[in-house]
Amino acid sequence: MAFTKRRMVQVLATGLVALAALSSTAVMAQAYPSKPIKLIVPFPAGGTTDIVARIVAQRMSETMGQPVVVDNKGGAGGAIGADLVAKAAPDGYTLLMHNISFPLSYVAQSLANRSPFNAETDFAGVSIAVYVPFVLTANPAVPAKDLRELANLLKANKSLQYNYGSTGPGTAVHVLGEAFKRDAKVEMEHVPFKGAAPLKQELLSGRIQIGGDQLSSSLAEIRNGSLRAIATTASKRIGSLPDVPTVRELGFASLELEGWNGVFAPAKTPKDIIDRLQKEIAAAVRNPEVMKRLADLGADPVGSTPAEQDAMLRRQMDQFRSVIRDMKLD
């Protein structure tokens, strides 16, 4: 009898502890957010990721009752800002807005044993906010109307010293540029920059000949003729530039790469907080006013689930892992 009572007391005590833990989690989730949220953009201001982050953050600030503050931490192809988030407290108050360069630069850095974080285990996916097509561009002085003509031009004129710019080692344009050189059997020199804005300025000046980024970074310049779009890496032609062929159409299917901007949290962030953030992001990008601003950038609202975002990240890592290894981008 004494044993039974003792056992009952132990069971009750265990139950009370579990109930207290559940109650504490519920209260924390209900109280979130109770202070400003920092949204780190791992590139300088002015690029697509920065613009999208500010549009989404403004709407989330209005609906979440706390400011969502964009903080630019550029450098190392996005690795510096990403590492800050990887090492932040998993409480939902430090988030990362990244783009398609995230899986590519991580693979390049990890193959060189230089990555300070593990993109697959140090982050919790929240949501792909938008799809933004990726466009390869050229200074108008380049006598090539598209990527195929560029390949033919470089093969026919081996003395041409063309440079292509990227937003950093291992980022999308770097990987795409090296894949293009391999497939077209041509030579160009890689010039890394700290972000899309300085890359574009050098491309406009003619100091580099080839570049590229997500569409919104250069849409205005493409439309006014100060830059020429020579290919899009999307799987189909994009509505805002219907005359620009895809890399697949031009014979470079291995360069096909869907562009996106998504939000990540540190690993071990509570599921309730991840779910709240995902719902807020999805609602933000589907807000009519936000959708109009995104459309002006050539961006399509998504608001994916965390699982869909994780699948996209891993798929793009797998797609370009062999290319990056072959190109020795370390």
N, C-alpha and C positions, 0 to 999 in steps of 0.2 A: 504493500500500500504506500509506504514511504517512497519507494522507488518510483511508483506511478505518479505521485504528486510532484516529485522532483523533476520527472520527465516533462510533466505538464507545464511546470514553471519555465523550463528551458525552452520548450516549444513556443510558449507565449512571449518570452523575452526575445527569441529570434524573430518572431512575427512582428513585434513592436519595432525592432531595429530596422527590419525591411520596410515597414510602413513609414517609418521616419525618413528613411533614405528616399523612398518614392515621393513622399510629401515635399522633401527638400528639393528634389529634381523638378517637381511640378511647379513649386514656387519660383525657382530660378528661371524656368522656361516662361512662366507668366510674366515675370519682371523684366525679361529681356526685350528690348535693350533699355538699360537704365543710364547709359552714358553714350557719348559719341562713338561711332564706328569708324575705324580707319580703313580705307580701301586703297591698298598700295598698287600703283601702276609702275611696273619695273622698267619704264622708258621715260625719256624727257617729255615735257608737255608739247602738245601740238600734233602728235600722231593719232592714228585711228583708235588705238587702245585707250589713250587718254581722253579723247573726245567721247567715245562710247561710255567710258567710266563716269564721266561728269554728267552726261545725260541721265544715266541710270541712277547715279547717286542722288541727283537732285530730286527725282521722283520718289526714291526710297526714303529720303529725309522727310518728305511730306507725309508719307503713309506710316512710317515707323515711329514717329514722335521723337526722334533723336537725329542729330546731324550725321550724315554719312559723308566723311571728308576724304577727298582724293589726295593722296600723298605720292608724288613722283619720286621714285628711287631708281634712277637709271644706272646702267653700267653692266659690263660683262654679258652682253646679249640678253639681259633680263634676269641673270642669275642672282645679282645682288638683292634686288627687291624680293624675288622668290624666296631666297634664303632667310630674309627677315621674317617672312610669314611662316615658313617652315619651323622656325625656332620660337615663334610667338606663343603666348598662352592660348590653349584651345577653348576660348570662352566666347568666340563670336565677335570679338571687338577688333580683330586685325584680320583683314581679308586681302586676297590677291585677285586682281583682274589681269588676265594674261591673254595670249593669242596663240596662233598656230606655231609660233617659234618655240613655245614651251616644250612640247615633246621633242622637237628636233634639237634644240640647244642642249637639253638634258642628255639625250643620247650621245651627242658629240662630247660633252664634258665628261660623262661617265666612262666612255670608251678611252678617254685620255686620263682617267682616274683623277679628275680635277673637280668634279661636282661636289659642292658642299652639302648637298641634300639628295634624297631619293624621291624623284617625282611620283613614283608609284606607291610609296608608303608614308611619306611625310606630309601628304595633303589629303584633305577630304574634298571631293568634288561637290560643288553646290549646284551650278547650273551653267549651261551654255546660254549666254544672254542673247547673242545675235550671230547670224552668219554674215560675214562680209567677204565678198569675192576678193581674191588676190590677183593683182595685175602686174605684169612685167612691163616696164616702160623704158623709153630711149629718149635721149636728147634729139630734137628734130634735125640736127646736123648729121646724124647717122643716116646714111643712105640705104636704109632697110625698112620696109613697111611692116614686116612681121618677123617672128622668131625664125622661121625657115629662111627668109631672105638674109637675116643676120648670120645664120650659120653658113650660107653660101658665100656671103661677103667675106667673112673671116677666113674661109678655106681658100678663096681665090686671091686674097691679099694677106699673105702670112706676115708681111711687114707691119700691118696695122697694130698699133699698141692700144687696145681697148681695155678700159677698166670697168668693172661692175661693182656697185656699192651695195652694202648690206647694213642692217641695223646691229651687226655684231657677229663674232665668230659663232658658227653653229646655228644661226637664225635662219629663217625661211629662205631669204634671197641667197644667202651663202650656200645652203644645201642645194637649192634649185640651180644656182649658177654653176656649181661644180658638176651637178648631174648633167646639165646642158653641155658643158665642155666635154664631158666623157662621151655622151651620146652623139654629139655633133662632130667630135674629134677636132676641136678648135682650142685656141688659147685666149684667155683673158686674165687680167690681174684682179685679184680681190682686194677691195678697199673697205674696211669695216668702219662704221660710224656708231655713235652712241644712241641713235634713234632715227625715226623716219623723217623728222623735220630737218636735221642737218644733212641727211642723205639727199633729200629732195633739193635743197639749196645748191649742193654741189652738182647735182644732175642738171638743174636748170642753168647753171653757170657754164656747163660743158666741161668741167674739170674731170668728171667721170661721164661715161657714155651710156651705161646701162644700169638700171636699178629696178626697184619694185617694192610694193607694200600692199596692204589692204586698200581696196578701191578708194575709200574716202580720203586717204592721205593725198591723192593726186587727181581726184575726179575733176576739180575745177581747172587744173592745168591741162588735163587731157582735153577738156571741152574747149578751152581757149587756144589750144594749139601749141602751148609752150612746152608740152611733153607729148610724146607719141606712145600710145598703148600698142605693144607688139604681140601680146598674148594674154589670155587669162588662164589661170590654172584650175578654174572651176570645171565641173563635169559637163556643163552646158553653157552656151552663150548667156551673158547677163543682160537683163533688160535695159539697163542704163547705157550700155555700150554694145548694141546689137551687131555692129559691124566688126567687132574685135573677135577673132577666132580663138578657140581654146587650144591649149598645148596639144591635146589629142588630135585635133583636126590638122595641126601643123606637123604631125609625125613625132611628137615627143610625149607619148602617153605616160612615161615614167615620171613626168613632172606634174602630173595631175594632183592637186592638193586643195581641199576645201578649206576656206578661211573662216575663222570663228573668233569670238571673244567670250571668255567664260570666267566665272568667279570660283575661287578655291578658298578653303579655310584650312587651318592647321589640322593635322591628323588628331583624332580623339576628341574633336569638337562634338558635344552632345547632339544626338540625332534630332532632338526637338528643336534645337537652334538651327541646324542645317535645314530642316523642313520649313521652318519659319522663313529663313533667308530665301530658300528656293521659291516659295510662294510669293514673296515680296518682289523678287527679280522677275518672275513670270508675269505678275500683275503690272509691274513697271513697264516692261517692254511692250505690253499689249495695250497700254493706255493710249487713246487716240492721239493726244498731243505728242507723246513720246514717239509713237509710230511714225508720225509725220516728220519729226526731226531725224529719225533713223533713216527714213526713206530718202531724205535729202543727202544722206551719206552713202546711199547704195546698200544699206544694211537691212537684213530681214530679221524680225523678232523671232525668238525661239522660246526661251524659258524652259529648257529641258530639265529632266530629272537628274539627280546626281549619278544614277547608274548609266544613263545615256551619255553623260559627259565623260565618265570614267572609260566607257567603251570607246569613245572617240579618241581620247588621249592615247590609249593603248594601241588602237588601230593605226594611228599615225606614227607612233614609235616603231611598230613592227614594219610599216610600209617603207620607212627610210633608214632603218637600222643598217641594212647591208650597204646602201649607198654611202652612208656616212663612214662606215668602216672601210669601204673600198677607197673612198676619197681621202682617207687619213686627215680628217679635219681637226686634228689636234695641234 
